[in-house]
Amino acid sequence: MLGEDRPGDTRVDPQRFREVRRAGRIGVVLNLVLVVLQIIIGLAAHAQSLVADAMHTLADLLADFLVLWANRKGAAPADPGHPYGHRRIETVASMLLGAGLTLTGAGILIAAANRMQHVDDLPAIGQAAFWMALITLGAKEGLFRYVLRVAERTRSPMLVANAWHARSDAASSLLVAVGIGGSLLGYRFLDPLAAALVGFLIVRMGVKFAYGAIQELIDTGLDQEEVAAIRRTLLETPGVLGLHELRTRRMAHQALVDAHVLVPARISVSEGHYIAEDARRRVLQAHPQVLNVLVHVDAEDDQQPVGKPPVFPPRPELVHHLRTALGEDMPEFEKILLHYLGNRVEAEIFLPPSACGDPRRLAELGQRVRTALAGDPYFREVTLNCRIAPE
């Protein structure tokens, strides 16, 4: 198995970290200013919808603090307790943002229903509330467009959630402006009706983001197009003959990949390791969204094994069995390679130079091998190799 990060290889992008942090701080400052202004003007102008929108903005402020905290924690390097890093802190933050949106929308819906039951008792609203709602609308729409650009550039699902949170606030401010404007014109029912529509939109968006975060937490894979691209990269690696069991799972803005690659059956362990490491390196270079790749090397296609897989004795017992079958006067083996292929074992025996000088002796050994293999329960084939020493 391959794929563990080397010491110090955390693959954390400092530039991405700085961009996400800056976007979060801008959101914090803007929301703080809007909360203060909305509360002051809303209370002075008797605009309860504007005060409610300020509470919504305050929820955004808390969400921005959550973004900053999750981004800092998620950028922490891997440690023994978290060998894959801390990136899923961003996923949890996205889920909390979704839950917060859902609760906020539900609260607005309930408050709107209560106001609609007492429309005639609502106080007159001052014009300053209308202008404040328009200012809030423009500020939130601008924040949405800025944060979304940063989110797309950094591939941060948490920041995407926060951007759309700002867009939901802009929609809320738009409906509040319409409601306040309608109230100023004498249609007082428009204020609570607009609040109810805002609540519904926020609930819908909150459920959507929470669902997306949950999908990641249960290891949902990458899109089919991305998986197909990774498959092509693995298959294009020199020495890879086939590929199966390619699996992916998301890890915040990145993904983890594991796959079984088929290599020539009789190459050395070190060559198989090199091919697997080369395949891993190619995927990491060609697909920046991939955090790590776990490569399992197969000597044959085991995706659909025929019958029950055989269970062989340990290597020392197999070697002893082979020596016994070939006879006591068989020359000592310099080394022996065992290839476990299908339901049998193939052996490569390397003889010392002293056993390779007499052709008749080699022919006799070959005949002995053929006789010993007839009906052998473990070995299908034995290859004798002679090492020629320089004089």
Backbone torsions as a table, in degrees:
resi	resn	phi	psi	omega
1	MET	NA	140.2	176.4
2	LEU	-128.0	165.0	170.9
3	GLY	129.9	-7.0	179.4
4	GLU	-73.9	137.9	178.5
5	ASP	-64.1	141.0	174.4
6	ARG	-72.8	157.7	179.5
7	PRO	-55.4	130.3	178.6
8	GLY	88.3	-8.5	-179.2
9	ASP	-90.8	89.9	-177.2
10	THR	-101.5	-16.2	178.4
11	ARG	55.4	35.5	175.6
12	VAL	-92.6	129.5	-177.2
13	ASP	-92.3	110.1	-179.4
14	PRO	-62.2	-37.0	-179.8
15	GLN	-63.8	-41.8	177.6
16	ARG	-62.2	-43.3	-180.0
17	PHE	-58.9	-44.3	-178.5
18	ARG	-66.7	-40.1	-179.0
19	GLU	-65.5	-44.0	179.6
20	VAL	-64.4	-40.8	-179.8
21	ARG	-65.2	-41.3	179.7
22	ARG	-64.9	-41.7	178.6
23	ALA	-62.8	-39.7	178.5
24	GLY	-65.2	-39.6	-179.1
25	ARG	-68.5	-38.6	177.0
26	ILE	-61.7	-41.9	177.1
27	GLY	-61.8	-38.6	179.6
28	VAL	-62.4	-49.5	-177.1
29	VAL	-63.4	-46.5	-178.5
30	LEU	-62.4	-45.9	-179.3
31	ASN	-64.8	-36.3	179.4
32	LEU	-63.7	-43.6	178.4
33	VAL	-63.3	-43.9	-178.5
34	LEU	-65.2	-39.5	179.6
35	VAL	-59.4	-48.3	-178.0
36	VAL	-61.4	-47.7	-178.0
37	LEU	-66.3	-41.8	-179.3
38	GLN	-64.1	-41.6	-179.2
39	ILE	-66.4	-46.0	-177.9
40	ILE	-62.9	-50.5	-177.2
41	ILE	-71.7	-36.5	179.9
42	GLY	-63.1	-43.1	178.4
43	LEU	-69.1	-40.0	-178.5
44	ALA	-68.4	-33.8	-176.4
45	ALA	-97.0	5.6	179.5
46	HIS	59.1	36.5	-180.0
47	ALA	-102.2	93.9	-179.0
48	GLN	-65.7	-32.7	179.5
49	SER	-65.5	-34.9	178.6
50	LEU	-69.6	-37.5	176.3
51	VAL	-65.5	-40.6	177.6
52	ALA	-63.5	-38.9	177.5
53	ASP	-65.4	-32.0	176.2
54	ALA	-65.1	-37.1	177.1
55	MET	-65.5	-35.8	175.5
56	HIS	-64.2	-42.7	177.8
57	THR	-64.1	-36.3	176.6
58	LEU	-62.5	-37.4	175.4
59	ALA	-62.3	-36.8	176.1
60	ASP	-63.0	-39.3	179.9
61	LEU	-61.2	-44.6	176.9
62	LEU	-62.8	-37.2	178.4
63	ALA	-64.6	-38.0	178.8
64	ASP	-64.2	-39.1	175.3
65	PHE	-62.5	-37.2	177.8
66	LEU	-65.0	-38.4	177.6
67	VAL	-61.6	-46.9	-179.4
68	LEU	-62.1	-43.0	-179.3
69	TRP	-65.5	-46.3	-177.9
70	ALA	-66.2	-37.3	179.0
71	ASN	-65.1	-40.8	178.9
72	ARG	-67.0	-45.4	-179.7
73	LYS	-68.4	-39.1	-178.5
74	GLY	-67.9	-24.1	179.8
75	ALA	-83.6	-3.4	179.3
76	ALA	-64.3	142.4	-178.9
77	PRO	-69.7	165.4	177.6
78	ALA	-63.5	150.7	177.1
79	ASP	-140.7	173.7	-177.4
80	PRO	-56.8	-33.2	-179.9
81	GLY	-81.9	-18.6	-179.5
82	HIS	-135.3	73.3	-174.0
83	PRO	-64.0	-20.1	177.6
84	TYR	-98.0	11.1	-179.5
85	GLY	87.6	-168.7	-175.0
86	HIS	-119.4	24.3	-172.4
87	ARG	-66.4	-25.7	-178.2
88	ARG	-74.6	-3.2	169.1
89	ILE	-60.7	-36.4	176.7
90	GLU	-62.6	-38.0	179.5
91	THR	-64.2	-43.9	178.4
92	VAL	-62.9	-40.0	178.4
93	ALA	-62.3	-40.2	177.6
94	SER	-62.4	-39.1	179.4
95	MET	-66.7	-39.6	178.4
96	LEU	-66.7	-37.7	176.3
97	LEU	-62.7	-42.2	177.9
98	GLY	-62.3	-42.7	178.2
99	ALA	-64.6	-39.0	178.4
100	GLY	-63.9	-40.9	176.5
101	LEU	-60.9	-43.1	-179.0
102	THR	-62.4	-45.2	-179.6
103	LEU	-66.8	-40.4	179.1
104	THR	-62.8	-44.9	178.9
105	GLY	-63.2	-40.1	178.3
106	ALA	-63.2	-39.6	178.8
107	GLY	-63.9	-41.0	178.9
108	ILE	-65.0	-40.3	178.7
109	LEU	-60.5	-45.3	-179.0
110	ILE	-64.1	-44.9	180.0
111	ALA	-63.3	-39.1	179.9
112	ALA	-65.4	-40.6	178.3
113	ALA	-61.6	-39.8	178.7
114	ASN	-66.0	-40.0	-179.0
115	ARG	-68.6	-35.1	-178.6
116	MET	-67.8	-20.2	177.3
117	GLN	-79.4	-13.2	-178.1
118	HIS	-134.5	50.3	-176.7
119	VAL	-61.3	-41.2	-175.8
120	ASP	-69.6	-19.4	-178.5
121	ASP	-90.0	-4.0	-178.4
122	LEU	-68.9	136.6	-179.6
123	PRO	-72.2	159.4	176.5
124	ALA	-66.3	143.6	-175.8
125	ILE	-103.8	137.3	177.7
126	GLY	-79.1	155.1	-177.8
127	GLN	-66.5	-25.4	179.8
128	ALA	-60.0	-31.3	179.2
129	ALA	-64.6	-38.4	179.9
130	PHE	-63.1	-45.8	179.9
131	TRP	-66.6	-35.3	177.8
132	MET	-66.1	-37.4	177.8
133	ALA	-63.8	-38.2	178.2
134	LEU	-67.7	-41.1	177.6
135	ILE	-61.9	-43.0	179.3
136	THR	-63.0	-41.9	178.8
137	LEU	-57.9	-49.0	-179.6
138	GLY	-63.3	-41.3	-179.0
139	ALA	-65.6	-42.8	-178.1
140	LYS	-69.6	-37.4	178.0
141	GLU	-66.0	-40.5	176.7
142	GLY	-63.8	-40.7	178.2
143	LEU	-63.6	-41.3	179.0
144	PHE	-58.3	-48.6	-176.6
145	ARG	-65.2	-38.2	179.6
146	TYR	-67.8	-49.5	-176.9
147	VAL	-65.6	-36.4	179.6
148	LEU	-65.4	-38.9	176.8
149	ARG	-61.8	-43.0	178.2
150	VAL	-65.0	-40.9	-179.4
151	ALA	-62.9	-42.0	179.2
152	GLU	-68.1	-35.4	-179.9
153	ARG	-71.7	-35.2	-177.1
154	THR	-97.1	-5.3	-179.7
155	ARG	56.1	47.1	-178.8
156	SER	-106.0	108.6	178.0
157	PRO	-63.9	-31.4	178.3
158	MET	-63.7	-42.7	-178.8
159	LEU	-72.9	-31.9	173.5
160	VAL	-60.8	-44.4	178.2
161	ALA	-60.9	-40.9	-179.3
162	ASN	-68.8	-35.2	177.9
163	ALA	-64.1	-47.1	179.7
164	TRP	-69.5	-23.7	171.7
165	HIS	-62.9	-42.7	177.3
166	ALA	-64.6	-36.9	178.0
167	ARG	-65.5	-38.9	177.0
168	SER	-63.1	-34.7	176.6
169	ASP	-66.5	-38.4	178.3
170	ALA	-64.3	-41.5	176.7
171	ALA	-62.8	-40.1	177.9
172	SER	-61.6	-44.7	179.8
173	SER	-65.6	-34.8	177.4
174	LEU	-62.9	-47.2	-179.7
175	LEU	-68.1	-34.0	176.1
176	VAL	-64.3	-41.5	178.0
177	ALA	-62.6	-41.6	177.9
178	VAL	-64.5	-42.9	-179.9
179	GLY	-63.3	-44.3	179.2
180	ILE	-65.7	-42.4	178.2
181	GLY	-61.9	-41.2	177.3
182	GLY	-64.6	-38.2	178.1
183	SER	-65.0	-39.4	178.2
184	LEU	-64.2	-27.8	179.0
185	LEU	-87.8	-1.7	177.1
186	GLY	105.0	-4.1	179.3
187	TYR	-96.6	78.9	-171.4
188	ARG	-67.3	-23.3	-178.0
189	PHE	-69.9	-16.8	-178.7
190	LEU	-67.2	-29.9	-179.7
191	ASP	-63.6	-56.7	178.1
192	PRO	-66.9	-31.1	178.4
193	LEU	-64.9	-44.0	178.1
194	ALA	-62.5	-39.9	178.5
195	ALA	-61.8	-38.8	179.1
196	ALA	-64.9	-41.4	178.5
197	LEU	-64.6	-40.5	176.8
198	VAL	-61.2	-44.0	179.2
199	GLY	-59.2	-41.8	179.7
200	PHE	-63.7	-44.8	-179.8
201	LEU	-62.4	-39.9	-179.2
202	ILE	-67.6	-42.0	178.2
203	VAL	-60.6	-45.5	-179.2
204	ARG	-60.2	-44.8	-179.0
205	MET	-68.9	-38.1	178.8
206	GLY	-63.0	-43.0	178.0
207	VAL	-62.2	-39.4	-179.5
208	LYS	-61.9	-47.5	-178.3
209	PHE	-69.6	-39.6	178.3
210	ALA	-63.3	-40.2	178.8
211	TYR	-63.2	-42.9	178.7
212	GLY	-61.4	-40.8	179.1
213	ALA	-66.3	-40.1	178.8
214	ILE	-64.2	-38.5	178.0
215	GLN	-59.6	-38.6	178.0
216	GLU	-69.7	-39.3	-178.9
217	LEU	-66.5	-22.7	177.1
218	ILE	-98.7	22.4	171.8
219	ASP	63.8	46.8	172.1
220	THR	-68.3	139.3	-175.9
221	GLY	-79.9	175.1	176.7
222	LEU	-71.0	167.7	176.2
223	ASP	-62.2	155.4	-177.5
224	GLN	-59.8	-35.5	179.7
225	GLU	-64.6	-42.3	179.2
226	GLU	-67.3	-39.7	178.4
227	VAL	-64.2	-41.3	179.3
228	ALA	-63.0	-38.6	178.9
229	ALA	-65.8	-41.7	177.8
230	ILE	-65.1	-38.7	177.8
231	ARG	-59.9	-44.4	179.7
232	ARG	-61.9	-41.7	-179.8
233	THR	-61.8	-43.5	179.4
234	LEU	-64.8	-43.8	-177.5
235	LEU	-69.1	-24.5	179.2
236	GLU	-81.1	-4.7	179.0
237	THR	-70.2	127.1	178.1
238	PRO	-58.0	132.3	-179.9
239	GLY	97.7	-15.9	178.1
240	VAL	-86.6	117.3	-177.9
241	LEU	-92.7	-23.7	-177.8
242	GLY	-165.8	173.8	-175.7
243	LEU	-151.8	136.7	172.8
244	HIS	-152.1	170.2	-178.5
245	GLU	53.3	44.9	173.5
246	LEU	-80.2	117.4	-177.2
247	ARG	-128.1	144.8	179.0
248	THR	-132.8	154.6	172.6
249	ARG	-151.4	143.9	-175.0
250	ARG	-77.9	147.6	175.3
251	MET	-139.0	88.0	-173.8
252	ALA	57.5	-122.5	-177.9
253	HIS	-86.1	2.0	-179.3
254	GLN	-122.0	-169.2	-176.8
255	ALA	-149.6	153.8	173.5
256	LEU	-106.8	140.5	-176.0
257	VAL	-129.0	138.5	168.7
258	ASP	-138.4	147.5	-173.6
259	ALA	-155.3	155.3	172.0
260	HIS	-103.7	123.0	177.5
261	VAL	-110.6	139.7	179.2
262	LEU	-94.8	126.2	179.5
263	VAL	-121.6	164.9	177.3
264	PRO	-53.3	140.1	-168.3
265	ALA	-69.1	-30.0	-170.0
266	ARG	-109.9	17.4	174.6
267	ILE	-77.9	168.8	-178.9
268	SER	-75.7	163.1	176.4
269	VAL	-60.5	-41.5	-178.0
270	SER	-65.3	-36.0	178.0
271	GLU	-70.2	-40.2	175.8
272	GLY	-61.2	-39.4	177.3
273	HIS	-63.8	-40.9	-179.6
274	TYR	-64.1	-43.0	180.0
275	ILE	-62.1	-43.9	-179.6
276	ALA	-64.7	-41.1	179.4
277	GLU	-67.4	-35.3	176.9
278	ASP	-66.1	-41.0	177.8
279	ALA	-62.4	-43.0	179.0
280	ARG	-62.0	-44.7	-178.7
281	ARG	-62.6	-40.9	-179.1
282	ARG	-63.6	-40.7	179.5
283	VAL	-65.7	-44.1	-178.9
284	LEU	-63.7	-34.9	-179.5
285	GLN	-77.0	-37.8	-174.4
286	ALA	-86.0	-18.1	-175.0
287	HIS	-131.7	89.7	-176.3
288	PRO	-60.2	-23.0	-179.2
289	GLN	-74.0	-10.2	-179.1
290	VAL	-87.5	123.3	179.7
291	LEU	-81.2	-43.9	-176.9
292	ASN	-156.0	155.9	-180.0
293	VAL	-130.0	129.3	176.3
294	LEU	-107.5	116.9	-174.5
295	VAL	-112.4	125.6	174.5
296	HIS	-106.7	129.8	-176.3
297	VAL	-94.3	127.6	175.8
298	ASP	-115.5	137.6	176.1
299	ALA	-86.6	-16.0	176.3
300	GLU	-152.1	164.0	-177.3
301	ASP	-74.5	106.3	-178.9
302	ASP	-103.4	16.8	-177.6
303	GLN	-67.0	-35.7	178.6
304	GLN	-130.5	76.7	-178.9
305	PRO	-63.5	143.6	179.0
306	VAL	-92.1	116.2	179.0
307	GLY	73.4	-169.9	-179.3
308	LYS	-77.1	128.9	-179.2
309	PRO	-63.6	138.8	-177.8
310	PRO	-70.9	154.7	174.6
311	VAL	-118.7	113.5	-176.8
312	PHE	-96.6	155.2	173.2
313	PRO	-64.6	164.4	175.6
314	PRO	-59.4	159.5	-176.5
315	ARG	-53.6	-47.1	-179.9
316	PRO	-57.1	-37.2	179.8
317	GLU	-70.8	-37.6	177.6
318	LEU	-64.6	-43.8	179.3
319	VAL	-64.1	-42.3	177.7
320	HIS	-62.0	-41.6	177.9
321	HIS	-60.5	-42.0	-179.0
322	LEU	-67.9	-42.3	178.2
323	ARG	-61.1	-43.3	-179.9
324	THR	-62.8	-42.0	-178.7
325	ALA	-67.0	-32.2	-178.0
326	LEU	-83.7	-14.6	175.7
327	GLY	107.2	156.4	-176.0
328	GLU	-68.0	-31.8	-175.8
329	ASP	-88.6	11.2	175.8
330	MET	-65.5	135.5	179.1
331	PRO	-58.9	153.2	178.0
332	GLU	-62.7	143.2	177.7
333	PHE	-85.2	130.9	171.5
334	GLU	-70.2	-40.8	173.2
335	LYS	-162.8	163.7	179.8
336	ILE	-141.6	132.1	176.6
337	LEU	-106.9	133.7	179.3
338	LEU	-113.1	130.9	177.9
339	HIS	-115.9	113.6	-179.9
340	TYR	-89.1	96.2	-175.2
341	LEU	-126.5	126.7	-178.8
342	GLY	65.0	-129.5	-178.7
343	ASN	-108.2	17.1	179.8
344	ARG	-140.7	173.3	178.5
345	VAL	-114.9	137.5	173.0
346	GLU	-110.4	132.9	-175.3
347	ALA	-115.3	139.4	170.9
348	GLU	-113.9	113.7	-178.2
349	ILE	-103.1	129.8	178.2
350	PHE	-106.7	118.0	-178.0
351	LEU	-94.1	152.9	177.4
352	PRO	-72.0	160.7	-179.9
353	PRO	-56.9	-30.7	-177.8
354	SER	-65.0	-21.7	-178.9
355	ALA	-94.8	3.6	-171.9
356	CYS	-112.3	4.5	-174.5
357	GLY	-82.9	-25.7	-174.6
358	ASP	-105.5	111.8	-180.0
359	PRO	-59.9	-37.9	-179.7
360	ARG	-64.9	-37.1	178.2
361	ARG	-64.3	-40.6	178.8
362	LEU	-65.3	-39.4	177.9
363	ALA	-64.1	-38.4	178.1
364	GLU	-65.0	-40.6	178.7
365	LEU	-64.9	-38.6	179.1
366	GLY	-63.2	-42.6	178.0
367	GLN	-64.5	-37.9	178.5
368	ARG	-62.9	-39.4	179.0
369	VAL	-63.2	-45.4	180.0
370	ARG	-60.2	-40.3	179.7
371	THR	-67.1	-41.7	-177.1
372	ALA	-67.6	-30.4	-176.1
373	LEU	-79.0	-16.4	-178.0
374	ALA	-62.8	112.9	179.1
375	GLY	76.0	12.5	179.9
376	ASP	-68.0	135.0	-175.8
377	PRO	-75.4	-14.8	-174.6
378	TYR	-116.0	-44.6	-169.5
379	PHE	-98.3	132.8	175.3
380	ARG	-94.2	-36.5	-171.9
381	GLU	-152.7	143.4	175.3
382	VAL	-130.5	129.2	177.6
383	THR	-109.7	128.3	176.8
384	LEU	-97.3	127.4	179.4
385	ASN	-119.7	136.4	179.2
386	CYS	-108.4	131.6	175.7
387	ARG	-95.2	125.6	-179.2
388	ILE	-97.0	116.3	-178.9
389	ALA	-89.4	142.7	176.8
390	PRO	-67.7	147.3	179.7
391	GLU	-77.2	NA	NA
